[in-house]
Amino acid sequence: MTQKKLPPPVMRRRVGSLLRDYREQAALAPGAAAKQLGWDTTRQGRIERGIYRVTADDIRKMLEAYGIHGDEEAVREMAAASNEAVGAGWWASYVGQVSNALLDFVVLESKAKGIQVQHPAIIPGLLQAPGYVREIFNSPLHPDNRELSDMLSAIRMARQAVLHRPGNPVQLHALISEAALLHRFPSAPGVMKEQLRKLIDDAVRPNITIQIVPVDVPAYAAANQAMTILDFDHPWPRTVSIDSSLGGSFLDEPAEVRDLAVVFEEIAKLALPADESRDRINAHLEENF
């Protein structure tokens, strides 16, 4: 049986995509760019698809050919990313055991400087309490595989380290449906109490903004697709993940990213301000527990 080829690591694909964007901004066709660089078009195409690693010298030549000068930091960043293996972080032990989509998301989330997350149904993963995570992954709706459930739970908890990075914790802005505060777990009645307390504690952290989207907002805001918008330091462009428990899918086209950023901003306008949101969470805690 033929083995399925794994896609190139997500950061190498982003290097290729960024180099393609620079080439297109310079109005150079792939063949013309390759000729100017002394390459064949096959190599050019494979670099832009993330199949080939590229050196700092290669990137420097490409940026010069595209009229981009004096950005040595970008060159170093791109070269390092092109050569970074998918197993270069805490997630290394999960390679081959969970989906590539989930690993891609974990890698990009770990490199983000800012995250905007909107979920119409549940508490976002970065803010979930341990008991909540366990119940989500061990629910009857999840595939009947305890080992996988435990693995996904461990990954979700490990991801939260980005909120506590020394010196540069990620800036998180979360829009949470008020309906998510009403959920209950019959087999673990204390889970939502723990979860609401965690949200209250997280809401006062300087790098975390939580807004509650009330139950009486217009239906289009409450029913919107769950998404995560990831912002990065230069030279990396913003990207959007349309979320699922197994990683979701990415949108990188600038127009699509801009449109979804506007959607996030519009829902944020309908949500309660951060201080009122914390009061609303506290009210649910006091009234129900």
C-alpha positions as a printed Julia matrix, in Angstrom:
289×3 Matrix{Float64}:
   0.0    0.0     0.0
   1.31   3.47   -0.91
   2.04   5.61    2.13
   0.27   8.95    2.23
   2.73  11.84    2.01
   2.68  14.27    4.91
   2.28  17.95    3.99
   5.31  20.21    4.58
   5.48  21.78    8.06
   3.1   24.7     8.46
   5.84  27.3     8.98
   7.63  26.26    5.79
   4.33  26.56    3.92
   3.94  30.06    5.36
   7.46  30.97    4.24
   6.57  29.84    0.72
   3.27  31.7     0.77
   4.97  34.89    1.97
   7.63  34.65   -0.75
   4.9   34.11   -3.35
   3.08  37.23   -2.07
   6.29  39.28   -2.35
   6.83  38.01   -5.91
   3.27  38.87   -6.92
   3.61  42.34   -5.38
   6.63  42.8    -7.66
   4.44  41.77  -10.63
   6.83  38.94  -11.53
   5.54  35.7   -13.07
   7.02  32.49  -11.57
   9.07  31.82  -14.72
  10.45  35.35  -14.85
  11.38  35.26  -11.15
  13.08  31.88  -11.53
  15.06  33.07  -14.54
  16.22  36.17  -12.67
  17.36  33.97   -9.78
  19.05  31.43  -12.03
  16.64  28.65  -11.03
  14.24  26.46  -12.93
  10.5   27.04  -12.47
  10.12  23.71  -10.66
  12.35  24.86   -7.83
  10.55  28.21   -7.68
   7.18  26.5    -7.44
   8.28  24.02   -4.79
   9.74  26.76   -2.61
   6.47  28.69   -2.82
   4.47  25.57   -1.91
   6.72  24.92    1.08
   8.13  21.67   -0.31
  11.73  22.91   -0.35
  13.62  24.41    2.55
  15.33  27.69    1.74
  18.47  29.22    3.21
  18.89  32.77    4.45
  21.0   33.44    1.36
  18.24  32.15   -0.94
  15.66  34.33    0.8
  17.92  37.38    0.64
  18.34  36.91   -3.12
  14.61  36.49   -3.6
  13.73  39.6    -1.61
  16.3   41.62   -3.57
  14.82  40.33   -6.85
  11.39  41.42   -5.64
  12.57  44.89   -4.66
  12.49  44.35   -0.89
  15.67  45.59    0.77
  17.11  46.07    4.24
  14.93  43.64    6.17
  17.57  41.35    7.66
  15.33  40.41   10.59
  12.68  39.16    8.17
  15.32  37.11    6.34
  16.5   35.46    9.55
  12.92  34.78   10.7
  11.94  33.21    7.4
  15.05  31.07    7.11
  14.64  29.75   10.66
  10.97  28.98   10.05
  11.72  27.19    6.78
  14.07  24.79    8.55
  12.0   24.29   11.69
  10.67  20.76   12.1
   7.07  20.22   13.2
   8.41  18.36   16.25
  10.4   21.32   17.53
   8.17  22.12   20.52
   6.3   20.5    23.4
   3.93  18.99   20.84
   6.7   16.76   19.39
   5.44  13.66   21.19
   2.04  13.99   19.51
   3.34  13.99   15.91
   1.71  11.09   14.06
  -0.86  10.57   16.83
  -3.18  13.5    16.19
  -4.23  15.25   13.0
  -1.83  17.46   11.05
  -4.48  20.19   11.17
  -4.36  20.21   14.97
  -0.55  20.28   15.0
  -0.57  23.16   12.49
  -2.93  25.1    14.75
  -0.84  24.42   17.87
   2.36  25.56   16.12
   0.83  28.8    14.85
  -0.93  29.53   18.15
   2.39  29.13   19.97
   3.97  31.81   17.75
   1.12  34.33   17.87
   1.47  37.66   19.63
  -2.28  38.31   19.64
  -5.31  36.03   19.47
  -8.95  36.94   18.94
 -11.31  34.03   19.47
 -15.07  33.89   19.06
 -17.14  30.84   19.9
 -20.94  30.74   19.73
 -21.38  27.58   21.8
 -18.64  26.7    24.29
 -15.87  28.25   26.38
 -12.81  28.78   24.11
 -10.01  26.25   24.63
  -7.46  28.72   26.0
  -9.86  29.57   28.85
 -11.17  26.11   29.69
 -10.72  24.71   33.19
  -9.26  21.18   33.55
 -12.58  19.59   34.5
 -14.35  21.27   31.6
 -11.72  19.97   29.18
 -12.09  16.42   30.5
 -15.88  16.5    30.19
 -15.76  17.95   26.66
 -13.47  15.21   25.38
 -15.02  12.36   27.35
 -18.6   13.2    26.38
 -20.81  10.62   24.59
 -20.58  12.79   21.46
 -16.81  12.32   21.21
 -15.35   9.25   19.46
 -15.14   6.26   21.81
 -11.38   6.31   22.23
 -10.22   7.09   25.76
  -6.55   7.24   24.8
  -7.25   9.84   22.11
  -9.54  11.78   24.46
  -6.82  11.93   27.1
  -4.29  13.03   24.49
  -6.54  15.82   23.17
  -7.24  16.95   26.74
  -3.52  17.13   27.51
  -2.86  19.13   24.34
  -5.62  21.59   25.13
  -4.25  22.24   28.61
  -0.66  22.56   27.32
  -1.76  25.18   24.78
  -2.7   27.53   27.61
   1.01  28.13   28.3
   0.93  30.91   25.67
  -1.08  33.01   28.13
   1.71  32.82   30.71
   4.88  33.17   28.62
   7.47  35.1    30.67
   7.87  38.59   29.25
   5.57  38.19   26.24
   2.3   36.44   27.04
  -0.11  36.32   24.15
  -2.75  39.07   24.14
  -6.1   37.27   24.13
  -9.48  38.8    23.29
 -12.29  36.26   23.7
 -15.96  36.64   22.8
 -17.99  34.03   24.7
 -21.68  33.31   24.25
 -23.65  33.7    27.46
 -25.33  30.41   26.55
 -21.98  28.69   27.22
 -22.24  29.81   30.86
 -25.49  27.87   31.23
 -24.11  24.46   30.27
 -24.14  21.64   32.82
 -22.42  18.27   33.08
 -24.74  15.82   34.9
 -21.91  13.41   35.7
 -19.71  16.2    37.1
 -21.88  18.91   38.69
 -18.92  20.89   40.02
 -17.32  21.45   36.61
 -19.18  24.64   35.67
 -18.52  26.18   39.07
 -14.79  25.6    38.54
 -15.08  26.96   35.0
 -16.88  30.16   35.95
 -14.36  30.85   38.71
 -11.55  30.39   36.22
 -13.14  32.86   33.81
 -13.45  35.43   36.59
  -9.77  34.98   37.51
  -8.65  35.12   33.87
 -10.72  38.24   33.2
  -8.52  40.35   35.48
  -5.24  39.33   33.84
  -3.72  42.28   31.93
  -3.24  40.23   28.74
  -6.77  38.79   28.65
  -9.99  40.52   27.6
 -13.21  38.55   27.97
 -16.52  39.81   26.6
 -19.8   37.98   27.07
 -22.22  37.99   24.13
 -25.66  38.16   25.83
 -28.37  35.67   24.98
 -30.61  38.44   23.64
 -28.26  39.66   20.88
 -29.41  39.39   17.24
 -29.36  35.78   16.04
 -26.67  36.41   13.39
 -24.13  37.17   16.13
 -25.02  34.18   18.28
 -24.99  31.74   15.35
 -21.72  32.82   13.78
 -19.04  30.2    13.03
 -16.38  29.66   15.7
 -13.1   31.27   14.64
  -9.68  32.25   15.87
  -7.76  35.2    14.42
  -4.0   34.95   14.93
  -1.68  37.97   14.78
   2.1   37.64   14.49
   5.21  39.79   14.59
   6.69  41.01   11.3
   6.98  39.59    8.67
   4.17  37.1     9.19
   0.65  37.97    8.01
  -2.45  37.47   10.12
  -4.36  34.22    9.6
  -7.78  32.89   10.6
  -8.68  29.4    11.78
 -12.25  28.24   11.29
 -12.25  26.11   14.38
 -12.99  22.5    15.2
 -11.83  20.25   18.04
  -9.36  18.58   15.65
  -7.68  21.74   14.42
  -9.93  23.44   11.9
  -8.9   25.0     8.6
  -6.91  28.15    7.83
  -7.79  31.15    5.72
  -4.83  33.28    4.62
  -6.21  35.4     1.79
  -5.95  39.06    2.95
  -9.51  39.94    1.85
 -11.0   36.96    3.7
  -8.98  37.71    6.82
 -10.08  41.38    6.75
 -13.73  40.39    6.34
 -13.62  38.01    9.29
 -11.79  40.58   11.42
 -14.71  42.95   10.73
 -17.16  40.2    11.77
 -15.25  39.82   15.06
 -15.32  43.58   15.66
 -19.06  43.78   14.98
 -19.82  40.96   17.42
 -17.55  42.64   20.0
 -19.69  45.79   19.7
 -22.78  43.74   20.59
 -21.04  42.04   23.53
 -20.94  43.41   27.06
 -17.87  45.52   27.94
 -15.14  43.65   29.81
 -16.12  44.9    33.28
 -19.81  44.15   32.76
 -18.88  40.75   31.35
 -17.01  39.87   34.52
 -20.05  40.94   36.55
 -22.31  38.78   34.36
 -20.07  35.71   34.88
 -20.04  36.38   38.62
 -23.85  36.67   38.64
 -24.18  33.27   37.0
 -21.77  31.81   39.57
 -23.65  33.27   42.54
 -27.15  32.46   41.22
 -26.47  28.9    40.17
 -23.78  27.65   42.58
